[in-house]
């Protein structure tokens, strides 16, 4: 999965971000709900205030309706003529406040019934001016005028009732409902006043008026019962405490007198008294209505304020909780990431720098402080990270200790190789001295041939002992003081292998090897030549060629053997370029290890490549530092000789043959001459002959190949 490849920081960030986003979303929903409740409460508050202004307008219209009816019924009543214009001022002011409240409403968010009632009430209010002109001119009938005013008041009150139906809060809906119910009761009281006033003005009930009167009383009683059932105790107490007084009592008595007429007989009630006492009840109901409306507005404003405060409180709580959560999360993450980062950096430093440096120092036998090299990371926590850190400290300490033990083991193995090599060298030198003495005695040719074989085997044994010295890192014991021709070095190297008769040394440009490096160069070439002869068929030859190059002298050792795969060639070339530390895993290719160490010691470059003849070609580039004269001179001399064209090249010169004399002579003298020439030609014993001084002169055996 993609998340498996993420670094630890993005993973920790995901762990922190996902719950934080979830908390923010949930908290946002909570805050959004509180904000929505606050907005809804604000809308309800505006609607409640609008309803209160509507009832105020309805109350003023009710008063204007009554005065207009009296004006139309009693044209000679001067007081009514003065009161009606005075009443129109409060109506206009209440209507202006109502229209302003309508303009502040968001009509798009209102329910369709409310919008319909608002349009109907607005249209009727627009016709109020025309009605007033008709009333002033007495060109409108009383019933028509009363119906216009009653319809307008009904639209206003019905709008309030629709507003109450859309309130979700139960307590607020109950408060507004009591307020609306009381407004309807007051409207019925006002209608009763105008109806009875009309009856008293004519002295009796007109057809249908008595039924309207009784219906109004019955509806009023029903609404009063509903109010008492829906209102709470304070609201009922407010109505009872307010609706008292002699006018209220007298109104009830006059109602009973009007009701007792049953709509047929004359009514003995003074119109002026009726208007005076019946007008008190609507005013008292308006007081209760105002207080209930104000209570509804206060309740709505309290709900709005509480919702707003809850939204603000929830937002603050969310921000505080989120800040604390993020802070604690970052603190916990930091407590995790810091030791993890330190652990990662220390692990990389140990793996890439410190531990390899310790191993390298141990391989160079440099003294080190194991405690300082294995110092702990320094994470003191007791959690899993601290436990991993301490486990890593333990692993690091064990690795350093094991590296030290391995280095000590390698030094011990190197010392072992050194002591064994020197002991073997001493024994081989003693064996060669004994053979030298025996070869100088008078023996027949067969015995001398056996001595020659023993001498050759001893020489090979000495090279194996030198291998131990090379692996141990010791310097060669055999050195020459004078430069040695390269052709002699090649022949000396080829004569150190078992099948030296299969080695052909081709003619090449002259070069000389510095004396102090001759022994190691012979050793290196002998290992490569022996490897070429060992892994090629017995009937094939190993060919040695050489030529100067701008970067040294290149020697090629080519065989026609079984070859090597590309993978094996790459592995061996890597081993030759960078010899590994001494261990027991590369024993199968120990000769390449010896070659690699000798090459690194003298700056020689050795590389294997496939041969065109199916075998392997070993390329040995001897650097100019191994040559006894300036390399440019040797290179120029070789180029001049090649340009001179001095005839055909000489035939290949084989290595000394084993089994016959120089000219087929198998006598004892012939074998003595051959052994003497071979010993001086090989020059690998590293010991001057009896009576010699300095380094031996290297000669070559020009006898035929065996």
C-alpha positions in Angstrom: 0.0 0.0 0.0 1.0 3.6 -0.6 0.7 4.4 3.1 3.3 1.7 4.0 5.9 3.7 2.1 5.2 7.0 3.8 7.8 8.4 6.3 6.9 8.5 10.0 6.2 12.3 10.0 3.4 12.1 7.3 2.0 9.0 9.1 1.9 10.9 12.5 0.4 13.9 10.7 -2.4 11.6 9.3 -3.0 10.2 12.8 -3.4 13.7 14.1 -5.2 15.3 11.2 -8.0 12.7 10.8 -9.4 12.9 14.3 -8.9 16.7 14.3 -10.9 17.0 11.1 -13.6 14.8 12.6 -13.7 16.9 15.7 -13.8 20.1 13.6 -16.6 18.7 11.5 -18.7 17.5 14.5 -18.0 20.8 16.3 -18.9 22.7 13.2 -22.2 20.9 13.0 -22.8 21.7 16.6 -21.9 25.4 16.2 -23.9 25.5 12.9 -26.9 24.1 14.7 -26.5 26.7 17.5 -26.1 29.5 14.9 -29.1 28.2 13.0 -31.1 28.2 16.2 -30.0 31.7 16.9 -31.0 32.8 13.5 -34.3 31.1 13.8 -34.8 32.7 17.2 -33.9 36.1 15.7 -36.5 35.5 12.9 -39.1 34.5 15.5 -38.2 37.6 17.5 -38.8 39.8 14.5 -42.1 38.0 13.8 -43.2 38.4 17.4 -42.4 42.1 17.4 -44.2 42.3 14.1 -47.2 40.5 15.6 -47.1 42.9 18.5 -47.2 45.9 16.1 -50.0 44.2 14.2 -52.1 43.9 17.4 -51.4 47.5 18.2 -52.6 48.5 14.7 -55.6 46.3 15.1 -56.4 47.9 18.5 -56.2 51.4 17.0 -58.3 50.3 14.0 -60.9 48.8 16.4 -61.2 52.2 18.1 -61.4 54.0 14.8 -64.0 51.5 13.6 -66.2 52.2 16.7 -65.8 56.0 16.3 -66.6 55.8 12.6 -69.7 53.8 13.3 -70.9 56.3 15.9 -70.1 59.1 13.5 -72.3 57.5 10.8 -75.1 56.6 13.3 -75.2 59.9 15.2 -74.5 62.8 12.8 -75.4 65.3 15.5 -72.8 63.9 18.0 -70.3 66.6 18.0 -67.9 64.8 20.4 -67.7 61.8 18.0 -67.0 64.2 15.2 -64.0 65.5 17.1 -62.8 62.1 18.4 -62.7 60.4 15.0 -60.0 62.7 13.4 -58.0 62.5 16.6 -58.1 58.7 16.5 -56.8 58.6 13.0 -53.4 59.9 14.1 -52.6 56.9 16.3 -53.8 54.6 13.6 -51.5 56.2 11.0 -48.6 56.0 13.4 -49.3 52.4 14.2 -49.8 51.7 10.5 -46.4 53.3 9.7 -44.7 51.1 12.4 -46.5 48.1 11.0 -45.4 48.8 7.4 -41.8 49.3 8.6 -41.9 46.0 10.4 -43.2 44.3 7.3 -40.3 45.8 5.3 -37.8 44.3 7.8 -39.2 40.8 7.3 -37.6 38.3 5.0 -40.7 37.5 3.1 -38.9 34.7 1.1 -38.4 32.8 4.4 -42.1 33.1 5.4 -44.7 30.4 5.0 -47.1 30.9 2.1 -50.1 31.5 4.3 -48.3 34.3 6.2 -47.3 35.9 2.9 -50.9 35.7 1.7 -52.3 37.3 4.9 -49.7 40.0 4.7 -50.6 40.9 1.1 -54.3 40.9 2.0 -53.8 43.1 5.0 -51.6 45.5 3.0 -54.2 45.8 0.3 -56.9 46.6 2.8 -54.7 49.2 4.5 -54.1 50.8 1.2 -57.9 51.3 0.9 -58.2 52.9 4.3 -57.8 56.4 3.0 -60.7 56.0 0.6 -62.9 54.6 3.3 -62.1 57.5 5.5 -63.2 59.9 2.8 -66.5 58.0 2.4 -67.0 58.0 6.2 -66.3 61.7 6.3 -68.8 62.3 3.5 -71.4 59.9 5.0 -71.6 58.1 1.7 -70.9 54.6 3.1 -73.3 52.5 5.1 -72.5 51.5 8.7 -72.4 47.7 7.9 -70.1 48.3 5.0 -67.7 50.4 7.0 -67.8 47.9 9.9 -67.1 45.0 7.5 -64.1 46.8 6.0 -62.5 47.5 9.4 -63.4 44.0 10.6 -61.8 42.3 7.6 -58.7 44.4 8.0 -58.4 43.6 11.7 -59.1 39.9 10.9 -56.2 39.8 8.4 -53.9 41.3 10.9 -55.0 38.8 13.6 -54.9 35.9 11.2 -51.4 36.8 10.3 -50.4 36.6 13.9 -52.1 33.2 14.2 -50.1 31.9 11.2 -47.0 33.2 12.8 -47.7 31.3 16.0 -48.2 28.1 13.9 -44.6 28.3 12.6 -42.9 28.6 16.0 -40.9 25.5 17.0 -40.1 26.4 20.6 -43.0 25.1 22.7 -42.8 27.7 25.4 -42.6 30.6 23.0 -45.4 29.1 20.9 -47.5 28.9 24.0 -46.8 32.5 24.9 -47.5 33.8 21.4 -50.6 31.6 21.3 -52.0 33.1 24.5 -51.2 36.6 23.1 -53.0 35.8 19.8 -56.0 34.2 21.6 -56.4 37.3 23.7 -56.3 39.5 20.6 -59.2 37.6 19.1 -61.1 37.9 22.4 -60.5 41.6 22.4 -61.7 41.8 18.8 -64.9 40.0 19.7 -65.4 42.4 22.6 -65.0 45.4 20.2 -67.3 43.9 17.7 -69.9 43.3 20.4 -69.5 47.0 21.4 -70.1 48.2 17.8 -73.0 45.8 17.2 -74.9 46.7 20.3 -74.2 50.4 19.7 -75.9 50.0 16.2 -78.8 48.2 17.8 -79.3 50.8 20.5 -79.0 53.6 17.9 -82.0 52.1 16.0 -83.9 51.0 19.2 -84.1 47.4 18.2 -82.3 44.5 16.5 -82.4 44.4 12.8 -82.9 41.1 11.1 -80.0 38.8 11.8 -78.3 41.1 14.3 -79.5 39.3 17.4 -78.1 36.0 16.0 -74.8 37.8 15.3 -74.9 39.1 18.8 -75.4 35.7 20.5 -72.9 34.1 18.1 -70.3 36.7 19.1 -70.9 36.1 22.8 -70.7 32.3 22.3 -67.5 32.6 20.3 -66.0 34.9 22.9 -66.8 32.4 25.6 -65.2 29.6 23.6 -62.0 31.6 23.0 -61.9 32.6 26.6 -62.1 28.9 27.6 -59.4 28.0 25.2 -57.2 30.8 26.5 -57.6 29.6 30.1 -56.9 26.0 29.0 -53.7 27.0 27.0 -52.4 29.8 29.1 -50.2 29.2 32.1 -51.1 30.3 35.6 -49.3 33.7 35.5 -51.1 34.5 32.2 -54.5 33.5 33.6 -53.9 35.5 36.8 -52.9 38.5 34.7 -56.2 38.4 32.8 -58.2 37.9 36.0 -56.4 40.7 37.9 -56.7 43.1 35.0 -60.2 42.5 33.8 -61.9 43.9 36.9 -63.7 47.2 37.8 -67.2 48.7 37.8 -67.1 49.3 34.1 -66.5 45.6 33.4 -69.3 44.6 35.9 -71.7 47.2 34.4 -70.9 45.9 30.9 -71.9 42.4 31.9 -75.2 43.8 33.3 -76.0 45.6 30.1 -75.1 42.5 28.1 -77.6 40.6 30.1 -80.3 43.3 29.5 -79.6 43.2 25.7 -79.5 39.5 25.6 -82.9 39.3 27.6 -84.6 41.4 24.8 -84.3 38.3 22.6 -84.2 40.6 19.6 -87.8 41.6 19.6 -88.7 44.1 22.3 -87.2 47.5 22.8 -84.0 47.7 24.8 -83.9 50.0 27.8 -80.2 50.8 27.6 -78.7 54.2 27.1 -76.4 54.2 24.0 -74.0 56.6 25.7 -73.7 54.5 28.8 -73.2 51.4 26.7 -70.4 53.0 24.7 -68.8 54.3 27.8 -68.8 51.1 29.9 -68.2 48.7 27.0 -65.1 50.6 25.8 -63.4 49.8 29.1 -63.1 46.1 28.5 -61.2 46.3 25.2 -58.8 48.8 26.7 -58.2 46.4 29.7 -57.8 43.5 27.3 -55.4 45.6 25.3 -53.3 46.0 28.4 -53.2 42.3 29.0 -52.5 41.8 25.3 -49.6 44.3 25.4 -48.1 42.6 28.4 -48.4 39.1 26.9 -46.9 40.4 23.6 -44.1 42.0 25.5 -43.5 38.8 27.4 -43.5 36.8 24.1 -41.0 39.2 22.6 -38.8 39.0 25.7 -39.1 35.2 25.6 -38.1 35.2 21.9 -35.2 37.5 22.6 -34.1 35.3 25.5 -34.1 32.3 23.2 -32.2 34.2 20.6 -29.7 35.5 23.1 -29.3 32.0 24.6 -28.8 30.5 21.2 -26.2 33.1 20.3 -24.4 32.7 23.5 -24.5 28.9 23.1 -23.1 29.3 19.6 -20.3 31.6 20.9 -19.7 29.3 23.8 -19.6 26.2 21.6 -17.2 28.0 19.2 -14.9 29.0 22.1 -15.1 25.5 23.6 -14.4 23.9 20.2 -11.4 26.3 19.6 -10.1 25.7 23.1 -10.5 21.9 22.9 -9.1 21.9 19.4 -6.1 24.0 20.5 -5.5 21.7 23.5 -5.9 18.6 21.3 -3.5 20.0 18.7 -1.1 21.2 21.3 -1.1 17.9 23.2 -0.9 16.0 19.9 2.0 18.0 18.7 3.7 17.5 22.1 3.1 13.8 22.0 4.2 13.7 18.3 7.3 15.7 19.2 8.1 13.3 22.0 7.9 10.5 19.5 9.5 12.2 16.4 12.5 13.6 18.2 13.8 10.3 19.6 12.8 8.6 16.3 14.8 11.2 14.4 17.7 10.8 16.7 17.5 7.0 16.5 17.3 7.2 12.7 20.2 9.6 12.4 22.3 7.6 14.8 21.5 4.3 13.1 22.5 5.8 9.7 25.7 7.3 11.2 26.6 4.0 12.8 25.7 1.9 9.7 27.4 4.3 7.2 30.2 5.9 9.1 31.0 4.9 12.6 30.9 1.1 12.4 32.7 0.9 9.0 35.3 3.4 10.4 35.8 1.1 13.4 36.2 -1.9 11.2 38.6 -0.1 8.9 40.7 1.1 11.9 40.7 -2.5 13.3 41.8 -3.8 9.9 44.7 -1.3 10.0 45.4 -2.5 13.5 45.0 1.1 14.8 44.2 1.4 18.6 40.6 2.3 19.3 38.5 2.9 22.4 35.7 0.4 22.2 33.6 2.2 24.9 33.9 5.5 23.0 33.0 3.9 19.7 30.0 2.1 21.2 28.6 5.1 23.1 24.8 4.9 23.6 22.3 7.1 21.7 21.1 8.9 24.8 17.4 8.2 24.6 16.3 7.7 28.2 12.6 7.2 27.7 11.0 3.9 28.9 8.6 3.6 26.0 9.0 1.4 23.0 11.2 3.9 21.3 13.5 4.0 24.3 13.5 0.2 24.4 14.4 0.1 20.7 17.2 2.6 21.3 18.6 0.6 24.1 18.4 -2.6 22.0 20.2 -0.7 19.2 22.8 0.4 21.7 23.3 -3.3 22.6 23.5 -4.3 19.0 26.0 -1.6 18.3 28.1 -2.5 21.3 28.0 -6.2 20.2 28.9 -5.3 16.6 31.9 -3.2 17.7 33.0 -6.0 20.1 32.5 -8.7 17.4 34.4 -6.4 14.9 37.2 -6.1 17.4 37.2 -9.9 18.0 37.2 -10.5 14.2 40.1 -8.0 13.8 41.9 -9.8 16.6 41.1 -13.1 14.9 42.4 -11.8 11.6 45.6 -10.5 13.2 46.0 -13.9 14.8 45.4 -15.7 11.5 47.9 -13.2 9.9 50.4 -13.9 12.6 49.8 -17.6 12.2 50.3 -17.3 8.4 53.5 -15.3 9.1 55.0 -17.9 11.5 54.0 -20.8 9.3 55.3 -19.1 6.2 58.6 -18.3 7.8 59.0 -21.8 9.2 58.1 -23.3 5.8 60.6 -20.9 4.2 63.3 -21.9 6.6 62.6 -25.6 5.8 62.4 -25.0 2.1 65.7 -23.0 2.1 67.4 -25.9 4.0 65.9 -28.3 1.5 67.2 -26.2 -1.4 70.7 -26.0 0.2 70.8 -29.8 0.6 69.7 -30.2 -3.0 72.4 -27.8 -4.1 75.0 -29.9 -2.3 73.7 -33.1 -3.8 73.6 -31.6 -7.3 77.3 -30.8 -7.0 78.2 -34.4 -6.2 79.1 -37.0 -8.7 75.7 -38.7 -9.5 74.3 -40.2 -12.7 71.8 -38.6 -14.9 68.7 -40.3 -13.5 69.5 -39.3 -9.9 70.2 -35.8 -11.1 66.9 -35.7 -12.9 65.2 -36.7 -9.7 67.1 -34.0 -7.9 65.9 -31.5 -10.5 62.3 -32.5 -9.9 62.8 -32.1 -6.2 64.4 -28.7 -6.7 61.4 -27.6 -8.8 58.9 -28.9 -6.1 60.8 -27.1 -3.4 60.7 -23.9 -5.4 56.9 -24.2 -5.7 56.7 -25.0 -2.0 58.6 -21.8 -1.3 56.1 -19.8 -3.3 53.2 -21.3 -1.3 55.1 -20.3 1.8 55.4 -16.8 0.3 51.6 -16.8 -0.2 51.2 -17.2 3.6 53.5 -14.2 4.1 51.6 -12.1 1.6 48.3 -13.0 3.3 49.8 -12.0 6.6 50.9 -8.7 5.2 54.6 -9.2 5.7 57.1 -7.8 3.2 59.1 -10.2 1.0 62.3 -11.5 2.4 64.0 -11.8 -1.1 65.1 -8.6 -2.8 67.3 -7.7 -5.6 69.5 -4.7 -5.7 69.9 -4.4 -9.5 67.1 -4.1 -12.1 66.1 -7.3 -13.8 64.9 -7.6 -17.4 61.2 -8.1 -17.7 61.7 -11.1 -20.1 63.8 -12.8 -17.3 61.1 -12.0 -14.8 58.4 -13.6 -17.0 60.5 -16.7 -17.4 61.3 -16.9 -13.7 57.5 -16.6 -13.0 56.7 -19.3 -15.6 59.3 -21.7 -14.3 57.6 -21.6 -10.8 54.6 -23.6 -12.0 54.2 -27.3 -12.5 53.5 -27.2 -16.2 56.1 -24.6 -17.1 56.8 -26.4 -20.4 53.4 -25.2 -21.7 54.2 -21.5 -21.2 55.3 -19.5 -24.3 56.9 -16.1 -23.8 56.5 -14.0 -26.9 59.1 -11.4 -27.9 58.4 -8.0 -26.5 60.0 -4.6 -26.0 62.8 -4.4 -23.5 62.0 -3.3 -20.0 63.6 -3.7 -16.6 62.0 -4.1 -13.2 63.3 -2.3 -10.2 65.2 -4.9 -8.1 63.3 -4.4 -4.8 60.0 -5.2 -6.6 61.2 -8.2 -8.7 60.2 -10.8 -6.1 56.6 -9.7 -5.8 56.2 -9.2 -9.5 57.5 -12.8 -10.1 55.1 -14.0 -7.4 52.1 -12.2 -8.9 52.8 -13.4 -12.4 53.5 -16.9 -11.3 50.0 -17.1 -9.6 48.3 -15.9 -12.7 50.3 -18.2 -15.0 49.6 -21.2 -12.7 45.9 -20.4 -12.7 45.9 -20.2 -16.5 47.7 -23.5 -16.9 45.6 -25.3 -14.2 42.2 -24.4 -15.9 43.2 -25.1 -19.5 43.6 -28.5 -21.3 47.0 -30.2 -21.0 47.7 -29.9 -24.7 47.2 -26.2 -24.9 49.7 -23.4 -24.3 49.7 -20.4 -22.1 51.0 -17.4 -24.0 52.7 -14.4 -22.4 52.9 -11.2 -24.3 53.8 -7.6 -23.4 53.9 -4.2 -24.8 54.6 -0.7 -23.4 51.6 1.7 -23.0 51.3 5.4 -22.1 50.4 4.3 -18.5 52.9 1.5 -17.9 53.9 -1.9 -19.3 51.0 -4.2 -20.2 51.6 -8.0 -19.8 48.9 -10.3 -21.1 48.6 -13.9 -19.9 46.2 -15.8 -22.2 45.0 -19.4 -21.9 42.6 -21.5 -24.0 40.9 -23.1 -21.1 37.3 -23.5 -19.9 36.8 -19.8 -19.3 34.7 -18.0 -16.7 31.1 -16.8 -16.7 30.4 -13.0 -16.8 29.3 -13.2 -13.1 32.5 -14.9 -12.1 34.6 -12.5 -14.0 32.9 -9.5 -12.4 33.3 -11.1 -9.0 37.0 -11.8 -9.5 37.7 -8.4 -11.0 36.1 -6.8 -8.0 38.3 -9.0 -5.7 41.4 -8.0 -7.7 40.5 -4.3 -7.5 39.6 -4.3 -3.8 41.0 -7.2 -1.9 38.7 -8.2 1.0 39.7 -8.6 4.6 41.4 -11.9 5.5 38.8 -14.6 6.2 38.0 -18.2 5.3 35.2 -17.6 2.9 37.4 -17.0 -0.2 39.6 -20.1 0.2 38.5 -21.3 -3.2 40.1 -18.3 -4.9 43.0 -17.8 -2.5 45.4 -17.2 -5.4 43.4 -14.2 -6.6 43.5 -12.9 -3.1 47.3 -13.1 -3.1 47.4 -11.4 -6.5 45.1 -8.6 -5.4 47.2 -7.9 -2.3 50.5 -7.9 -4.3 48.9 -5.6 -6.9 47.6 -3.2 -4.3 51.0 -3.1 -2.6 52.8 -2.0 -5.8 50.0 -0.1 -7.6 49.6 -2.8 -10.3 46.3 -3.1 -12.1 45.1 -6.6 -12.8 41.9 -7.5 -14.7 40.5 -10.6 -16.4 38.6 -10.7 -19.6 37.3 -13.4 -21.9 39.8 -14.6 -24.5 39.0 -14.9 -28.2 40.2 -18.5 -28.0 37.6 -19.5 -25.4 39.7 -19.1 -22.3 40.6 -16.1 -20.1 43.1 -13.3 -20.6 44.7 -11.7 -17.6 45.9 -8.1 -18.2 48.7 -6.9 -15.8 49.5 -3.2 -16.1 52.9 -2.6 -14.4 53.1 1.1 -13.4 56.1 3.3 -14.4 57.2 3.3 -10.7 58.2 -0.4 -11.1 60.4 0.2 -14.2 64.1 0.9 -13.7 64.4 3.7 -16.3 62.1 6.6 -17.3 59.1 5.1 -18.9 59.1 7.5 -21.8 62.5 6.4 -22.9 61.5 2.7 -22.9 58.4 3.6 -24.8 60.3 5.6 -27.4 62.9 2.9 -27.8 60.2 0.3 -28.4 58.5 2.6 -31.0 61.9 3.1 -32.8 62.5 -0.6 -32.9 59.1 -1.3 -34.3 59.6 1.5 -36.9 63.0 0.1 -37.9 61.4 -3.1 -39.3 64.4 -5.3 -38.4 63.0 -8.4 -40.0 60.6 -11.0 -39.0 59.9 -11.5 -35.3 61.7 -14.2 -33.4 59.8 -17.4 -32.7 58.2 -17.8 -29.3 60.8 -18.8 -26.6 59.4 -21.5 -24.4 60.1 -21.8 -20.7 62.8 -24.3 -19.6 61.8 -27.8 -20.4 61.8 -30.7 -18.0 63.1 -34.1 -19.0 65.9 -33.5 -21.5 69.2 -31.6 -21.6 69.9 -28.4 -23.6 70.8 -30.5 -26.7 69.2 -33.9 -25.8 72.1 -34.7 -23.5 70.9 -37.0 -20.7 74.3 -37.5 -19.1 75.1 -36.4 -15.6 77.1 -33.5 -17.0 74.2 -32.4 -19.2 71.8 -32.5 -16.2 74.3 -30.6 -14.0 74.6 -27.9 -16.7 70.8 -27.8 -17.1 70.2 -27.5 -13.3 72.8 -24.8 -13.0 71.3 -22.8 -15.9 67.8 -23.3 -14.5 68.7 -22.2 -11.0 70.4 -19.0 -12.3 67.6 -18.4 -14.8 64.8 -18.8 -12.3 66.6 -16.9 -9.6 63.8 -17.6 -7.1 65.7 -19.2 -4.3 66.7 -15.7 -3.1 70.0 -17.1 -2.0 73.3 -16.4 -3.7 75.3 -19.4 -4.7 78.5 -20.3 -3.0 81.1 -17.7 -3.5 78.7 -15.1 -5.2 78.4 -11.5 -4.0 75.2 -9.4 -4.5 72.2 -10.3 -6.5 72.5 -13.2 -9.1 72.6 -12.5 -12.8 69.4 -13.8 -14.3 70.0 -16.0 -17.3 67.5 -17.8 -19.6 67.4 -21.3 -20.7 67.3 -21.4 -24.5 66.8 -25.2 -24.7 63.9 -26.6 -26.7 60.4 -27.0 -25.2 59.6 -30.3 -23.8 
